[in-house]
Amino acid sequence: MSEEKRIIKKYPNRRLYDTATSSYITLSDVKQLVLECVELQILDAKTQEDITRGVLLQIILEEEAGGMPMFTYDVLTQIIRFYGNTMQGLMGGYLEKNLEMFSQMQTKLQDQTRTMTDNPVFGNSNMWNEYMKFQGPAIQNMMSSYLEQSTNMFVEMQNQMQSRTKNLFSGFPFPAVLPSEPPKKS
């Protein structure tokens, strides 16, 4: 099912060597491999340490420095704040699941559009214009559905954390906490 990862070695002179093609490549080439869904692993040629994540982050940094960044200031500061936070371990999984759902939604939209463009009726420009007028609301509905799924996933994650916490501390002899009563008026 899964083929072996393509090994790329990074040498001390900062050059990347693709062992599959026996040639030096650039970060742009690595980006293209990622876009083509090629499984890869980047190793430090001297230490054999896996540095894949660092190189991928470098590609993201270059993309962000380009003309149209994906991450806003607020998103970046929130991500930084999660490091060292008790939620750090859960945040990675949460983001990964959200990106997976977003990709599925994007694929579904592309498939629907492809089906529509293959239809000879849409060769007529007026029909295509009418179709495009309805795409805004359709995309808005898909985004609403996506956000709802994301919210549900976050709530489920919170419930799992609460359950685990209760299980973790169930053996400790803590006194039962009773709901506090509002102070009585004199």
N, C-alpha and C positions, 0 to 999 in steps of 0.2 A: 504494500500500500504506500508506504512512505519511502521515497528514494533517499539515498545518502545525501548529507549536506555537502554543499560545494565548499571546499576549503580555500580560504584566501589568507595569505600570510602577510603580515605587516612587518617590514624590516625597519631597523633603527634609522635609516635614512628617510623614513616616513613613506616609503613606496609600498604599494599594495601589489602582491603577486598572486594571480589566479592560478591555482594548481591544476585546474581542469583544462585551461587553455595554454598553460605554460607561458604566460605573458604578464607583463605589468599592466595594471588597470588603474583607473582614477576613481575618486569618490562618485563621480557621475556614472561611471560604469556599475559601481556597486548599487547606486540608486536604481539604475535600469534593471538590474537583476531582481531587486526587491519588487519593482513594478511588474515584472514578469512572473512574480510569485516563486522565484527560485529560492529554495531553502539554502541558507548559507551560514557559515561560521567563519569568523575572522580571528586568527590566532596571532599572537606576538611571535615572530619567527625565532626570537632568542629564548624566551621563557616558556613558550607554548601556552601561555595564559590566554583564555578566551576574552577577547576585547570587542566582541560583536556589538554589545550594547553601546559602548563608547563611540564606536564608529557610526552606528546608526544615529546616535544623538548628535554627532558632528554633522551628519547629512541634514537632520532636522534644523540644526542651528543655521546652516547655510541657506536652507529654504526660508527660514524665518527672517533672515537678513535680506532676502530677495525683496521683491516689490510688494507681495501680498501675504503678510503673516497670518497664520491660522490662530495663534494664541494671542489673546489680548493681555494687557498688563494685569488685569484682575485675575484671569485664569492662571497666569504664571505665578503670581503671588500666592494664590490659593494652593497651587501644587507645592510650592516651596513650604508653605505652612504645614502641609501634611507630613513632611519628613520629620521623624522623631515623635510624631503624634501617635497616640494609641491606635488611631484609625489607619495608619500608614499601610499596614498589611492588607486591610480590606479595600483600600482605595484603588490599588492596582487592579484587583479583580473586578471591581465595580467599573472602572474605566474600560477594561478589556471587554466586559460583557456589553457595555454601551456601544463601543465601537463595532462589535460584532453585530448587534442589532441594527445599527446605522448602516453597515455594509449590506445586510440582508434587505433593508428597506430600499437602499440605492439600487441593488440588483433587481429587485421587483419592479421598481419604477423604470429602469432601463429596459427590462423585458416587455413591459406594457407599452412603452414608447416604440420599441422595435416592432412589436406586433401591429401597432397603429400605422407606422410608416411603411410597412410592407403591404398594407391595404391599399389597393388602387384608388379607392374613393378619396384618399388623402393626397392624391396627386393634384387635385384641385386646390389652388391656393386659398380660396375662400373657406373651404372645409378645414384646411390646416389652421388658418387663423382662428376659426371658431373653436377648434380643439385646443389651441394654445390659450384661449381666454379662460378655459375651464381648468387649466393646469395649475394656476395659482391656488384656487381653493382645494384642489385635490392634494397638492403638495402640503398645504396647510393642514389638511385632515391627517395626512400621513405623519407629519411632524407632531401633531397633537397625540396621535396614537403612540408614537415613539416616546414622547415625553411621559405619557401615562405609564407605559411599560417600564421606563426608567425609574419613575417614582415608585411603582410597585416593587421593582427589584431592590430599591434602596430600603423600602419599608421591610421587605423580607429579610434583608441583610441585618437591619436593626433588630428584628424579632429573633433572628438566630443568635445575635450577640447577647441579647437579654437572656435567652434560654441558656446559652453556654455559661453566662455569668452566674445565673441561679444555680446551675449544676455545679459550677466550680466552688461556690461558697456554701453549698447546702450542708456540708459536713462541719462547718464552723458553728459554735454555739452562740450565735448572735440572738439578742432578745428580739421578739417580734415587734415590728414597728407598727404602731397603731396610728390611724389617721389623726392628725391634730385637729382639735376643736377650736373654733374661733373664740377669742377671749370674750368672757361674759361682760356685759355692760353693767356698770354700777348703778 
